């Protein structure tokens, strides 16, 4: 089983004189195991944003 993932990045480029907004699209394929890991990582991020404490070491 192969799943396709598309990530769309939209960001403001502050280095150009006009400070324009840019959009980039990244497309790639993941096998079943990698897709499962990606889903777990996204769920962890969603839970962390809702106020759950992170179990990852904090950067100093």
C-alpha positions in Angstrom: 0.0 0.0 0.0 1.4 3.4 -1.0 -0.2 6.7 0.1 0.5 10.1 -1.4 1.2 13.0 0.8 1.0 16.7 -0.3 2.3 19.4 1.9 1.5 23.0 1.0 3.7 25.7 2.7 2.5 29.3 2.7 4.8 31.8 4.2 5.8 35.5 4.1 9.2 36.2 2.6 10.6 39.2 4.5 13.9 39.3 2.6 12.5 40.7 -0.6 11.8 44.4 -0.8 8.1 43.8 -1.5 7.7 41.3 1.4 5.7 39.0 -0.7 3.8 35.8 0.3 5.1 32.6 -1.2 3.5 29.1 -1.6 5.4 25.9 -2.2 4.0 22.4 -2.7 5.8 19.2 -1.8 4.5 15.9 -2.9 5.9 12.5 -2.0 4.9 8.8 -1.5 4.9 6.9 1.8 4.6 3.2 2.5 2.1 2.0 5.1 4.6 2.0 8.0 5.8 5.6 7.2 2.2 6.8 6.8 1.3 5.4 10.2 4.3 7.2 11.8 3.3 10.5 10.1 -0.2 10.1 11.4 1.1 9.5 15.0 3.3 12.6 14.8 0.5 14.8 13.6 -1.8 13.6 16.4 1.0 14.2 18.9 1.4 17.8 17.6 -2.4 18.4 17.8 -2.5 17.1 21.4 0.5 19.2 22.4 -1.1 22.4 20.9 -4.3 21.7 23.0 -2.2 21.9 26.2 -0.8 18.4 26.7 2.7 18.5 28.2 5.5 17.4 25.8 7.6 14.4 26.7 10.4 15.6 24.4 13.5 17.3 25.9 13.2 21.1 25.9 15.7 23.1 23.9 17.7 25.6 26.0 
